[in-house]
């Protein structure tokens, strides 16, 4: 190839660069986005906007039009992000403020919406239907039973020949109620407080040989639990929040012991169940740090507790995600580790939610790993029973009756495991513990009323 050919190739290359530069200059970008906007070609608005940003072209109308495009495509998380960028160019633009507020609301970022609108003019907020938060934002109530097959499936049965004595203490049905309130301290701080009551039926049984026959002595009693919960959500810099929480649990039950009686002149022993009322307290302290990034809400959390006469440290990571930028489909994945004395455990959970109509959402949940002595949702739920909880699965129906009234119906299935102690002189240590598996199922109804 001669010199003339090289010159022609170089000329075409430079011309191509110049032509490409013409295609992405400010005037062409602005014109393309304007015409795409008025024709409601939202995909083209987003495409041109992304290309312009890639070439360092950034200004108010570019961000505002991209925000409008994402809003009309119902990708509210991306819309809010673009509107926030637009406000950095023009903090007083009313249309941008309005779309930012509702993009945050429609994507479930209510706290961020309240923070963003807190300094806006009251007449503007009234015109656009933007309400000021009240001191008491709302109340919620939930209640329902939990049914267990433990008593029926783990009856004593016949005592094996080589054993002289065995005992067990089983959990049965329960009933749960909770009343809570949501408070707004200021645009940057919200609080939640709740009182709950839980009544669990229990049955302790002793089986022993009395002569040539088995004798069973049983005693039914209840565990009554009153809990008080408090958390505070503190909005830090944009997208950052810190949530400290405390959960106080007062338990009233009975201390069970086994009495041994040997009648005079008899070679057989008789056993009796002795019981004495007593109470104790449990505490859980929790701290969580969250960051909103695009369609993700990411969080790390830690807690300290003193459950079941032991201390626990819990650490974990949580990711909530909205792949379409709205509440039509969302999910949460949580992984946490519990360190209880010398018993480290790993627990993971997966939740998926979907909007099936304008008034109904359905959520499905699976939790895997031993939940005993763990807590979840910033210590809002505490598993302080002594039995193992090896699996939890559930389905939650959320009915939006009106903007201020929401009903829920929650079903949960739990696989649990207790123990029975058997005594025999034939055993190396004189005794053994066998596992008793059972299942619980609960149905909880809830009402949330927002003022």
C-alpha positions in Angstrom: 0.0 0.0 0.0 1.4 3.4 -1.0 1.5 6.7 0.8 -1.7 7.8 -0.8 -3.6 4.8 0.6 -2.3 5.5 4.1 -3.4 9.1 3.9 -6.9 8.0 2.8 -7.2 5.6 5.7 -6.0 8.2 8.2 -8.5 10.7 6.7 -11.4 8.3 7.0 -10.4 7.4 10.6 -10.3 11.1 11.7 -13.6 11.8 9.9 -15.2 8.9 11.7 -14.0 10.2 15.0 -15.3 13.6 14.2 -18.7 12.2 13.0 -19.0 10.2 16.3 -18.2 13.3 18.3 -20.9 15.2 16.4 -23.4 12.5 17.4 -22.9 12.9 21.1 -22.4 16.6 21.5 -24.7 18.5 23.9 -27.1 19.9 21.2 -27.7 16.5 19.6 -28.2 14.8 23.0 -30.6 17.4 24.2 -32.6 17.4 21.0 -32.8 13.6 20.8 -33.9 13.3 24.4 -36.5 16.1 24.0 -38.1 14.5 21.0 -38.0 11.0 22.5 -39.6 12.4 25.7 -42.5 14.2 24.0 -43.2 11.0 21.9 -42.9 8.9 25.1 -40.2 6.7 23.7 -38.8 6.0 27.2 -36.4 3.4 26.1 -34.7 5.8 23.7 -34.6 8.5 26.4 -32.7 6.1 28.7 -30.4 4.9 25.9 -29.4 8.4 24.8 -29.0 9.5 28.4 -26.7 6.6 29.3 -24.6 7.2 26.2 -24.3 10.9 27.1 -23.2 10.2 30.6 -20.6 7.7 29.2 -19.2 10.7 27.3 -19.3 13.0 30.4 -22.3 15.0 29.2 -24.4 15.7 32.3 -27.0 18.4 33.0 -30.3 19.0 34.7 -32.7 18.1 31.8 -30.8 14.9 31.0 -31.2 13.6 34.5 -34.8 14.8 34.8 -35.8 13.2 31.5 -34.1 10.0 32.5 -36.0 10.1 35.8 -39.3 10.6 34.0 -38.5 7.7 31.6 -37.7 5.3 34.5 -40.8 6.5 36.4 -43.1 5.8 33.4 -41.5 2.4 33.1 -42.3 1.8 36.8 -38.6 1.4 37.7 -39.0 3.8 40.6 -35.6 3.1 42.2 -33.7 4.2 39.1 -36.1 7.1 38.7 -35.4 8.3 42.3 -31.7 8.1 41.6 -31.9 10.2 38.5 -34.2 12.8 40.1 -31.8 13.2 43.0 -29.1 13.9 40.5 -31.3 16.5 38.8 -32.1 18.2 42.1 -28.3 18.7 42.5 -28.4 20.9 39.4 -31.7 22.6 40.2 -32.8 22.2 43.9 -36.0 24.2 43.5 -37.6 22.6 40.5 -41.1 21.5 41.6 -41.6 18.8 39.0 -38.4 17.1 39.9 -39.3 17.2 43.6 -42.7 15.7 43.0 -41.4 12.8 40.9 -38.6 12.2 43.4 -41.1 12.0 46.3 -43.4 9.5 44.6 -40.6 7.4 43.1 -39.3 6.9 46.7 -42.8 6.1 48.0 -43.6 3.7 45.2 -40.3 1.9 45.7 -40.9 1.4 49.5 -38.4 4.1 50.6 -40.8 5.9 52.8 -38.2 7.1 55.3 -36.1 8.6 52.5 -39.2 10.3 51.1 -39.9 11.9 54.4 -36.3 13.0 54.8 -36.2 14.5 51.3 -39.4 16.4 51.6 -38.9 17.7 55.2 -37.6 21.1 54.1 -40.0 21.7 51.2 -42.5 24.5 51.2 -45.8 23.6 52.9 -48.0 25.0 50.1 -46.2 23.0 47.5 -46.5 19.8 49.6 -50.2 20.4 50.1 -50.7 21.0 46.3 -49.0 17.7 45.5 -50.6 15.6 48.2 -47.3 15.2 50.1 -48.2 14.7 53.8 -46.2 15.7 56.8 -45.4 12.8 59.0 -47.3 12.7 62.3 -45.7 11.9 65.6 -47.7 8.7 65.8 -47.5 7.2 62.3 -49.5 4.0 62.9 -50.3 1.0 65.0 -50.4 -2.7 64.3 -51.9 -5.7 65.9 -51.3 -9.4 65.2 -52.5 -12.5 67.0 -53.0 -16.2 66.4 -52.5 -19.8 67.6 -49.6 -22.3 67.0 -50.5 -26.0 66.9 -48.0 -28.7 67.8 -48.2 -32.5 67.4 -45.5 -33.0 70.1 -47.8 -34.3 72.8 -49.5 -36.8 70.5 -46.5 -38.0 68.6 -44.1 -38.4 71.5 -46.2 -40.2 74.1 -44.1 -42.4 76.4 -45.4 -45.8 75.0 -44.0 -49.0 76.6 -40.8 -48.7 78.6 -38.1 -50.9 77.0 -37.2 -53.9 79.2 -33.7 -52.9 80.0 -34.7 -49.4 81.2 -36.0 -48.6 84.7 -36.8 -44.9 84.3 -37.1 -42.1 81.7 -38.4 -38.5 81.6 -39.3 -35.8 79.1 -40.5 -32.2 79.1 -42.4 -31.3 75.9 -43.6 -28.1 74.3 -47.2 -28.1 73.0 -49.6 -25.6 71.5 -49.2 -21.8 72.1 -51.0 -18.6 71.5 -49.4 -15.3 70.5 -50.5 -11.6 70.5 -48.7 -8.4 69.8 -49.5 -4.7 69.8 -47.1 -2.2 68.3 -46.8 1.5 67.4 -44.6 3.4 64.9 -43.4 6.9 66.0 -41.7 9.7 64.1 -39.3 11.7 66.2 -38.0 13.9 63.4 -37.4 13.5 59.6 -34.2 11.6 60.4 -35.3 9.4 63.3 -38.2 6.9 63.5 -39.0 4.5 66.3 -41.0 1.3 66.8 -42.3 0.0 70.1 -44.2 -3.2 70.7 -45.6 -5.4 73.5 -46.2 -9.1 73.0 -47.7 -11.9 75.0 -47.0 -15.6 74.4 -48.5 -18.6 76.3 -47.0 -22.0 75.6 -48.4 -25.2 77.0 -45.9 -27.8 78.3 -46.1 -31.3 79.7 -43.5 -33.1 81.8 -43.8 -36.9 82.1 -41.9 -39.5 84.1 -42.1 -43.3 83.3 -40.7 -46.0 85.6 -41.2 -49.6 86.5 -43.4 -50.3 89.5 -43.4 -54.0 90.0 -44.0 -55.7 86.7 -45.9 -52.8 85.1 -45.0 -49.4 83.8 -46.2 -46.3 85.6 -46.4 -42.9 84.0 -46.8 -39.6 86.0 -47.5 -36.4 84.0 -47.9 -32.8 84.9 -49.2 -30.0 82.6 -48.1 -26.4 83.0 -47.7 -23.2 81.0 -44.9 -20.8 80.1 -46.1 -17.2 80.0 -43.9 -14.7 78.3 -44.3 -10.9 78.2 -42.0 -9.0 75.9 -41.2 -5.3 75.3 -39.4 -4.3 72.1 -37.9 -0.9 71.0 -35.9 0.1 68.1 -34.8 3.4 66.5 -33.9 4.0 62.8 -31.5 6.8 62.3 -31.0 8.2 58.8 -27.4 9.1 58.4 -26.0 10.3 55.0 -28.0 9.7 51.8 -28.9 6.0 51.7 -27.3 5.1 55.0 -29.2 4.2 58.2 -28.4 2.8 61.6 -30.8 0.8 63.7 -30.2 0.0 67.4 -32.8 -2.2 69.1 -33.5 -3.8 72.4 -35.8 -6.7 73.3 -36.7 -7.4 76.9 -38.4 -10.8 77.7 -39.9 -11.7 81.0 -40.7 -15.4 81.4 -42.9 -16.8 84.1 -43.1 -20.6 84.4 -42.5 -23.5 86.8 -39.3 -25.1 88.0 -39.7 -28.9 87.5 -37.8 -31.6 89.5 -38.3 -35.3 90.0 -38.8 -36.7 93.5 -37.8 -40.3 94.4 -39.7 -42.2 97.0 -38.8 -45.7 98.2 -41.6 -47.2 100.3 -40.5 -49.1 103.4 -40.3 -52.8 102.8 -40.4 -52.4 99.0 -37.6 -52.9 96.4 -39.4 -50.6 93.9 -39.0 -46.9 93.7 -41.8 -44.4 93.1 -41.3 -41.1 91.4 -43.1 -37.9 91.7 -43.0 -34.6 89.8 -42.2 -31.6 92.0 -42.9 -28.0 90.7 -42.4 -24.6 92.0 -43.2 -21.3 90.3 -40.4 -19.0 89.2 -39.5 -16.3 86.6 -36.5 -15.0 84.8 -35.5 -12.3 82.3 -33.9 -12.4 78.9 -32.4 -9.5 77.0 -31.3 -9.1 73.4 -29.3 -6.0 72.2 -29.0 -5.5 68.4 -27.4 -3.1 66.0 -27.7 -2.9 62.2 -26.1 -0.7 59.6 -27.8 -0.5 56.2 -26.9 1.1 52.8 -29.2 1.6 49.8 -27.4 1.1 46.5 -29.5 1.2 43.3 -31.9 -1.7 43.5 -30.3 -3.2 46.7 -30.7 -2.5 50.4 -27.6 -4.0 52.0 -27.0 -4.5 55.7 -24.8 -5.9 58.3 -26.0 -6.6 61.9 -24.8 -7.9 65.2 -26.5 -8.8 68.5 -25.8 -10.0 72.0 -28.2 -12.0 74.1 -28.5 -14.1 77.3 -31.0 -16.9 76.4 -31.4 -20.4 77.9 -28.8 -19.7 80.6 -26.1 -19.0 78.0 -24.8 -16.0 76.2 -25.0 -15.6 72.4 -23.2 -13.4 69.8 -24.8 -13.2 66.4 -23.4 -11.6 63.3 -24.9 -11.5 59.8 -25.4 -10.0 56.4 -28.7 -9.1 54.7 -29.5 -8.1 51.1 -33.0 -7.0 50.0 -33.4 -6.5 46.3 -35.9 -5.0 43.9 -34.8 -6.2 40.4 -37.4 -4.2 38.6 -37.1 -1.1 40.8 -40.5 -1.4 42.3 -42.6 -3.5 44.7 -44.0 -5.9 42.0 -41.2 -8.4 42.8 -38.6 -8.4 45.5 -36.6 -10.7 47.7 -34.3 -10.9 50.7 -31.4 -13.1 51.4 -29.9 -13.3 54.9 -26.9 -15.2 56.2 -26.0 -15.2 59.9 -23.7 -16.9 62.3 -24.5 -17.6 66.0 -21.8 -18.2 68.6 -23.3 -19.8 71.7 -20.7 -20.9 74.2 -18.9 -23.6 72.2 -21.6 -24.2 69.7 -21.2 -22.1 66.5 -24.0 -22.3 64.0 -24.9 -21.0 60.5 -28.4 -20.0 59.5 -29.6 -18.8 56.1 -33.0 -17.5 54.9 -34.6 -16.7 51.6 -37.7 -14.6 51.1 -39.5 -13.7 47.8 -42.4 -11.4 47.4 -44.7 -10.7 44.4 -47.6 -8.4 43.7 -50.5 -10.4 42.3 -53.1 -7.6 42.2 -53.5 -4.0 43.2 -54.5 -5.1 46.7 -52.6 -8.4 47.3 -49.0 -9.3 47.8 -47.7 -12.8 48.5 -44.5 -13.6 50.2 -42.8 -17.0 50.6 -40.1 -17.7 53.2 -37.6 -20.5 53.9 -35.1 -20.5 56.9 -32.5 -23.2 57.1 -30.3 -24.1 60.1 -30.9 -24.4 63.8 -32.8 -21.3 65.0 -32.5 -22.0 68.7 -31.3 -18.9 70.6 -31.1 -16.8 67.4 -33.0 -13.6 66.6 -34.1 -11.9 63.4 -35.4 -8.6 62.0 -33.3 -6.4 64.3 -34.2 -8.7 67.3 -37.9 -8.2 66.7 -38.3 -12.0 66.7 -36.4 -14.1 69.3 -36.2 -17.9 69.5 -35.7 -18.5 73.2 -37.2 -22.0 73.6 -34.8 -24.8 74.6 -35.7 -27.1 71.7 -34.0 -27.0 68.3 -35.8 -25.4 65.4 -34.2 -27.0 62.3 -36.5 -25.6 59.5 -39.0 -22.8 59.1 -41.1 -22.2 56.0 -44.0 -19.8 55.6 -46.4 -18.0 53.4 -47.6 -14.4 54.0 -50.6 -12.7 52.4 -50.7 -8.9 52.5 -54.1 -7.2 51.7 -54.0 -3.5 51.1 -57.5 -2.4 51.9 -56.9 1.3 51.6 -53.9 3.6 51.8 -54.2 3.6 55.6 -55.4 0.0 56.3 -53.4 -3.2 55.6 -54.4 -6.7 56.6 -52.1 -9.7 56.7 -52.4 -13.5 57.1 -49.3 -15.5 57.9 -48.8 -19.3 57.9 -45.6 -20.9 59.2 -44.5 -24.5 59.4 -41.6 -25.4 61.8 -39.7 -28.6 62.3 -38.5 -28.9 65.9 -36.6 -31.4 68.0 -36.6 -32.0 71.7 -35.3 -34.8 73.8 -36.1 -37.7 76.2 -33.7 -39.0 78.8 -33.6 -42.7 79.5 -31.7 -44.4 82.4 -30.3 -47.9 82.5 -27.4 -49.6 84.3 -26.6 -51.3 80.9 -25.5 -48.0 79.4 -21.8 -46.9 79.7 -22.8 -43.6 81.4 -26.0 -44.9 82.9 -28.2 -42.8 80.7 -28.8 -41.6 77.1 -30.8 -38.9 75.4 -32.9 -39.7 72.3 -34.2 -37.1 69.9 -38.0 -36.4 69.7 -39.0 -34.8 66.4 -42.2 -32.8 66.0 -43.8 -30.0 63.9 -45.5 -26.8 64.7 -47.9 -24.8 62.5 -49.1 -21.3 63.2 -51.6 -19.0 61.6 -51.2 -15.3 62.5 -53.6 -12.5 61.5 -52.5 -8.9 61.5 -53.9 -5.4 61.1 -51.8 -2.3 60.3 -53.4 1.1 60.5 -51.5 4.1 59.3 -52.6 7.6 60.3 
